Amino acid sequence: MESPSVQIISDCFVKPNMISEESKKPIYFSIWDLSLFSINYIQTGLLFRLPENQDFSIATFLEDLKDSLSVTLTHFHPLAARFATVKQQNPPSMVVFLNPENSPGARFIHSTVDLRISDVFQPTDVPLIVQSFFDHHEAIAHDGHKLSLLSIQVTELIDGIFIGCSINHMVADGTSFWHFFNSWSEVFRSKTQNGHFAPVSRPPILERWIPAGSDPIISLSFTDDNELIERYKCPLLRQRIFHFSSDALSKLKAKVNSECNTTKISTLQGLSALVWRCMTRARRLPADQETGCRLPVNNRSRISPPVPETYMGNMLLGVTAKTSTRELLDHGIGWAALRLHEAVANHDDKAIKGYVDSWLKKPFVVKMSRIIDPNVVHMGSLQRFDMYGNEFGLGKGVAVLSGCGDNRDGKVTLYPGREGGGSMDLDVCLLPETMAAFESDEEWMSVVNGKEAI
């Protein structure tokens, strides 16, 4: 029996419902954006149960989604644009920018699949078909010269609806991604009986951040587009979601702080330390092998002067704690958590500005082949993002799911737990043999099952 496949029913483009003079102007990228040419699109979405209301019409629902998206794009108009490149010969260089002209807008797809919600959740691993719930499969940011920067795919299941969102990573980081998603949901809910939608209550700041005294138009000293492009082919991985109750996380946080005689280590740092230790053990690394754990840090509040959370674009850097496998496993979990806490605490305005100065002197593009390290754990996303607040008239989502966009061995994506209260879900990607050892690790599963003895 063949596995069901996703069938596309319709495909169109959505433009902002109002075009201001400001939205006709090109937008130039910041250094944070320009280093991401070879990084895949952000792909995350929400799975909902099909409403039991007999009056529910998928046709009406889709039209409301498109109309509310059009209103939202009035404020987030860069998502309806495309990239453009201007090359200079003397000296050889190029300028890449957001070009609002000649763009059909954001893509909107309606698709169906002969599956039930249980088909997605009953298997231990996330089924591969979930990757088909997203558009722009394996596309990288540079493809935004031709592909839409935003693509929404609404997939009908037998008893559910999945709303998948793919956004070009050069235009948005996780904070901007969820700001857009939250705004779209807000506009959708605001529909009146007359069919009108309210504007976005927290419009994005679209002007790109630049260092004081710098030229707002950054010219890259590359001679060919191919220098910006690398298409990384991910090996076959297992992807599994682990749930942590708020009670288990509270106990874990208390334990790591107690071991270090402090109160300053966060729940995220404690949980990341647990992942780091258990994944390193599952990888069976040699005792003298260096291992690391990389955490995402939002620069908006750490840079001086601070940048508002509504800033649209990339303001993210990763910080890494490193040690030897022997030291990591010989010490307690509190010791590892403290290493992570110190790495985050040291990421201040001086460190950020130092990175900026270094990049401007020698611009580079992040390429997956250079950052993939079988000895490093990569934590991604943040559990503080409001994911389950996006209901679109369907009630609270059943789950948050991601596409294959940024999957790689050792990648861990954090989501808030559906029940709230500080619970979390961790989406873990590992090589099959490593996952088998990881999901059998006693230290790991004792916290997953809430049976950790504190």
N, C-alpha and C positions, 0 to 999 in steps of 0.2 A: 504493500500500500504506500503510495507516494505521500510525502509530507505536504501539507497545504502551503500555498505560496500567497504572498500579498499581491492583490490585483488592483491596479490603478483604474479608478472610475472616471476621474476628471482631473484636469491640471490647468491652472490659470495663474495670472499674476495680479497682485494687488498693489495699488499706488496710494500714496497719502491723499486724503480727501481734500486737503487744502495745500496749495503750493505757495509758500511765502518767498519773498525776494531773497531772504537769508538762505533758504534751502536750495537756491539755484547756484550758490557759490561752492567752489571746490573746498574740500577739507583736507589739510595736510596732516600726515601722521606724526606721532611722537616717537621717541626712541623705543618706548616699550612696545609699540605696535610693529615697528619696522623690523624687529628681530624675529618676528613670528611667521615669515613667509612660508616656511615649510611645515608649519604645525597644522594639524587637522582641525576641521570645524568642531565647535562645541556642539554635542548632540545629547540633549536631555529632554525628557517628556514625562507626562503624567498619564497613568492608567485609571479610568473611571468605570464604575458600573453603569450599565445602560439604565436610564431612568425607568421606573415602573409606571410612571405617569402615562396613561393611554393617549394623552394629547401630544406627547413628544413626537416631533417630526424632525428627522435627520436633515431634510432639505432646508427647513427653517433654521435649524441649529447652524448649519454650514453657512447660510447667508448672514446670520448674526455674527458668526466668527469673522467672516470676511469684512463686514461693515465695521465692526469694532476694531479689527486690525488696521483698516484704512485710517480710522480716526487716530489710533495709536501711532501709526507711522507719520502722521503730521508732526508729531513731536520727535520721534525717533527716525527722522527722514534719512540719515546715513544708511540705514538698513535697506533702503529701497534703491540705493545707488550701485555703482560698479567701480572697479579700480581702473585707473589709467596711468600710463607711464610716459614721461617725456625724457628723451635721452639727449645728452650733450656730447659733442665730439672733443672739445678742447677745454679742459682735460676730460677724458672719458668719464662720464658719470650719468646717473639717472635720478629722477624725482618721481616717486610713486604717490598718488593721492586718490581721494575719493571723488569720483566724478558723477554728479547728479544728472548729467545730460544723457540722453539716448538710452535710458534704462527702462525696461518694462516693469520694474518694481520688484517686490518680494514674491516668491513663489508660494502657491497654495495648492496642495494636493489632497484629493479625497481618495481613499483606498479601502479595500475590504480584505478580510482574511477569515477563513473557516476555522476559527479557533475560539475556545472559551477562555475566560480569565484563569480558570483552574489549569489550563494547559500551559500557561506561563509560569504558574507558581508551584505546581505539583513536582516538577523535576527539581532535583537538588541544585543544578546549575541553571543559570539564565540561558534559555534556549537561543540558539543562533538566529532564529527567525526574528527576534526582537531587533536585530540590526536592520531588518527590512522595514521597520516602522519609522525609519528616518531617511530623509533625502540626502544627497551629496555624500554617498558612501565612499569613504577613503579620499575625499577631496581635501586639498590643502588650501591654506589661505591665499596663496598666489593665484589660485583658480578663480578668485573673485574678479579677475579681469573679464571673465566670460560668464561665470555662474552667478546666480543670485547670492547676495550676502546673507540673506535670511530665507529660509524655506520652512514652511509649516506643513506637516503631513498629518492628516486626521484619518486614522485607521479604524474602521468598524470591525469589532469582533462580534461573535454571536450574542454575547451578553455584556459587552463593554465597548468603550471608546478610548482610543489612545491618541493624545495630542502630542506629537513629537516636534521639537524645535531644533533646527540646525542653524547656527550663527557662525559667520566667519570670525576666527579668533583674532584677526588683526583689528576688528571693529569693536570687540567686546571681550572682557574677561568675565569671570563668574559673577562678580558684583553687578556688572552691566547687564549680563544675560538675565539674571533674576529680576533686576529693576525693570527691564523690558517686559518680561513675562508677567510680573505682578501688575504692571501698568495696563497691559492688555486685558487681563482678567478684570481689573477694576473698571475699565471702560465697558467691557461686555456686560457687567452687572448693572451698569448705570442706565441701560436702555429704558426709555419711558414708553408709555402706552402709545405715544405719537411716533415712536420709532427713532427718537433722538438719543444720541449718546453724549455723556458729559466728557469734557476734556481730561487729560491726564492731570492728576493732582500734584505729582512730583515730576515735573518735566526734567529731562536730562540736560546736563551741561555738556555742550557739544564742542566747545573750544578746547583744542588740545593743549595739554600741559607742556611747557618748554622751559628749560633752565634759564634763569635770569641772564639777560644779555646775549642770548643765543638767537640765531636766525630761525624764525618759525618754519621755514622751508628747509628741510634736511635733504641734502644732496648725497646720494650714496656713490661711493667710488667703485662701483661694479660696472663692468663693460657689457655683460650679457645677462639676460634673465635667468639662464640656466645656473648661474652662480648663486641664485636665491632659492633654487628648487632642489628638494630631495624628497623622493617618495619612498617612505619606509614601509616595508612589507612585514606586518606583524606575524610571528609564528603562531601555530595553533595553541590557544590558551583555554583554560577553564575559567569561567567567570561565575562567582558565587556571592550571594548577599548574606551577610551575617547580621543578626539583630542583637542589640545590647539594650537592656532595660535601664531606666533611669536609676533604679536601685543598685544594679551591678556597677554602673559607672560611678555612682557616688562612693561606693565602697572602694573601687579602684583608685579614685582620686584621693580618698583619705589615706589609703595605703602608701601611695607614692610620696605624698607629703609627709607622712609620719616617718618613713624611712630616711627622709632628708631633713627632718626636724624643721619644716617650713610649712607655709600655707599658700605659697605663690605659684605652685605648679598647677596648670589648668587641666580640666578633664580631657581636652583634646591632646595635650602633651602626654598625659598619662596613658591614654589609649594608643597613641602613636608609638610610645615606648613598648607597649605590649606587642603591637604588630611587628615592630622592629626586631625584638628578641625572638619571637616565635617564627617569623619568616626567615630570619637568619639561621635558626636551628633547622628549619625544614629544608633550607638550601644546602645544608651540610657543608658549610664553608670551612676551609682550613683555619686552625686556631690563630695563625699569624696573619690571616687575610684581613685587609681593611674593609669595613662595612660602614654604611651610612644610612641615615633617614632624612628625607627632604620634606620640609613643610612649606606650604604656600603662605605668603605674608602679604596682606593688603597694605600698599604703601600710602594710601590716601590719608590716613590719620597719623602716619609716622613721619611724613615729610614736612618740612617747615618752609613757608606756611602750609598748613594742612589743606588737602583737597577734599571738597564735599563728596559724600558717598554717591551722589547723583552724577558725578563725573562719568561720562560715557567713553569707554576706551579701555586700554590696559594700564593698570597701575599695580602690577603684581610681580613679586620676585620670590624665588624659592631660597630658603636657608637650609643648610645641611649640617647635621651633627655627625661626626665621624669618630670611629675608634676601631680597635681590632676585635675580631670575633671572640677571642679569649676574654678580653676585658668586658665586653658586652654581656657575655653569658656567665662569667664568674661573679659579676656584681649583681645586686638586686635590681628590680624594675625601677625603683626610685632613682638609682644612679643614672640609668638611661634617660629617664624623664627629665632629670635635672640638666643633662647635656642638651636636650632639646629646648628646655626653657631658656638656657643661657644663649643658645643660638638665636632664638627669637628676640630675646631682650637686647642683644647686641646689634640687632638690625634697626638702627636709628637713622636720623636725618643725615648724619655724617657718612654712614655706610652707604645709604641710598645715593647721595650726591657723588660719592666716590665711584660708584658703579656707573652713574651717568657720565661723569667726566672720562672714565676709561673707555666707555662705548663710543663717545663722540670722537675720541682720538683714533680709535680703530673699530669702526662699525663691523658687526658680525651678525650672521643669521643663525638662529638656533636650529640645529639639525638633529633629528632623532638618533641617527647612527652614533652621534657623539655624546648624547646624554643617556642613552640606554646603557645601564650598568647592572649586571646580574648580581651585584653585591649591595645595591642600594634599594631602599624602599621609597616609593614616591607617593606621598599623601596628596590628594587633590580635592578641590571643592571645599566648602565650609558648611558645617551643620547649622550655622546660624541663619542661612538663607531661608526665606519664607517660601517653601515649596508647596506645602499642602494648603496654603491660603488661596491658591489658584483653583477655583471651583467651576467657573464657566457655566453656572446653573445646573451642574451635574451632581452637586454634593461633594463631599471630601474625597479626594483621590484614594485609590486603593494602594498605589505604589508609585515611586519615582524610579524610572529606568533610563539607562543611557545607551547610546549606540557604541559603535566600535571606534569612534573618532580618535580618542586618546588612549585606547587600550594598549598596554604593554606589560611585559612580565614585571611583576612587583608593583603595579599601579593599584592604589587603594583610593576609592572615591567615597567621600562622606556625605550622607544625607541625614536630615532629622528623622527620627522615628515617627511613624504615623500617629501614634498615640500621644506624642508631645511629651511634655514634662522633663525634657532633657535626655530622652532616649535617642539612640542613633542607629543607623544602618550603615554598614560598610560593604561596598561593592569591591570585591577583591579579584584581581586577575593574576593568574600564575600558570606556569608550565604545568601540564598534567601531573607529572611525577612529584613536583614540589607541592601542588595543592593536596595531593594524597597525604603527604607528610604533615602539611600545615593543618588540615582539618582533623588530624588525629593528635595534634599536640595537646598535652594535658593542661598546660598553663593557659593556652588560648581558649580551649573549650570550657574550662572551668569558669571563665568570665562570661563567655557566650551563654552558658547555661545558668549563670547567676549563682554558682556554687562555690565561688572563690572563698576560701577561709581567710579572713582578715585578722 
